[in-house]
């Protein structure tokens, strides 16, 4: 049995759209987002990326050697991203040594579960997470300062190309899976989409 990333999107279009189109992003684009709301998201996203780094490292231990280059490139980029988050937090006088909100905690716990799943499912999850960010920060269009810096980080051409490479690898991993693994990958895709929607909404719970 085989399944592709694009087929997952086609089967769950509405759920996916809810993950990448949200008032939070529209308000960033217009500059109407309240600083407290954006700062809430920023701190929690840093905590998320810390756990995502661990997931990516775990996925590398399950991946075929031919997929190493792309995954190692992702890990290298995350090192820079964590440092960037710390710089942004310092500029905004934010404390990154804080507790995860319930939504962030749920997402991080799910990523830990993904670390125990088969590689085709893991590859699907890594792609879905990165693709969600890539699309979410592109779709609103050009953003006003200071939010344009964030849109450029996840919506730039290099990141878009990285996401395409992740999709290609996920499709390769999914090309000859059994029915159970295919269902697990599809369920994981839907789960990520719902978690992404909840994560944007979390910014308003301050």
Residue pairs with C-beta under 8 A, 6 or more apart in sequence:
1 176
1 177
1 178
1 179
1 182
2 174
2 175
2 176
2 177
2 182
3 174
3 177
3 182
3 185
3 186
4 171
4 174
5 124
5 127
5 128
5 131
5 167
5 170
5 171
5 174
8 124
8 128
8 185
8 186
8 189
9 16
11 186
12 189
12 190
12 193
15 190
15 193
15 194
16 193
18 193
18 194
18 197
19 132
19 136
19 192
19 193
19 194
19 196
19 197
20 132
20 135
20 136
20 139
20 196
21 136
21 139
22 136
22 197
22 200
22 201
23 200
24 33
24 37
24 41
24 200
24 201
24 203
24 204
25 136
25 137
25 139
25 140
25 200
26 140
27 33
27 37
28 38
28 140
28 143
28 147
28 150
28 151
29 140
29 141
29 142
29 143
29 144
29 147
29 151
30 144
31 143
31 144
31 147
33 147
33 203
36 206
37 203
37 204
37 206
38 147
38 203
39 92
39 94
40 101
40 202
40 203
40 205
40 206
41 199
41 200
41 202
41 203
42 85
42 88
42 89
42 92
42 94
43 89
43 94
43 95
43 96
43 98
44 100
44 101
44 103
44 104
44 199
44 202
45 85
45 199
46 82
46 85
46 86
46 89
46 96
47 96
47 98
47 100
47 104
47 108
48 104
48 107
48 108
48 199
49 78
49 81
49 82
49 85
50 82
51 107
51 108
51 111
51 112
52 78
52 111
52 129
53 75
53 78
53 82
54 111
54 115
55 111
55 112
55 114
55 115
55 122
55 125
55 126
56 71
56 74
56 75
56 78
56 126
57 75
58 115
58 122
59 71
59 115
59 119
59 122
59 123
59 126
60 68
60 71
60 72
60 75
62 118
62 119
62 122
63 71
63 119
63 122
63 123
63 169
64 119
67 123
67 169
67 172
67 173
70 162
70 165
70 166
70 169
71 126
73 162
74 126
74 130
74 162
74 166
77 162
81 153
84 153
85 96
86 96
88 94
89 95
89 96
100 108
101 202
101 205
103 195
103 198
103 199
103 201
103 202
103 205
104 199
104 202
106 195
106 198
107 195
107 198
107 199
110 191
110 195
111 125
114 121
114 122
114 125
114 188
115 122
117 125
117 184
117 188
118 177
118 181
118 184
119 173
120 170
120 173
120 174
120 177
120 181
120 185
121 181
121 184
121 185
121 188
123 166
123 169
123 170
123 173
123 174
124 170
124 173
124 174
124 185
124 188
124 189
125 188
125 189
125 192
126 166
126 170
127 163
127 166
127 167
127 169
127 170
128 188
128 189
128 192
128 193
129 192
129 196
130 159
130 162
130 163
130 166
131 163
131 166
131 167
132 192
132 193
132 196
133 154
134 154
134 155
134 159
134 160
134 163
136 154
136 196
136 200
137 150
137 151
137 153
137 154
137 155
138 151
138 155
138 160
140 151
142 148
142 151
143 150
143 151
153 159
174 182
174 185
177 185
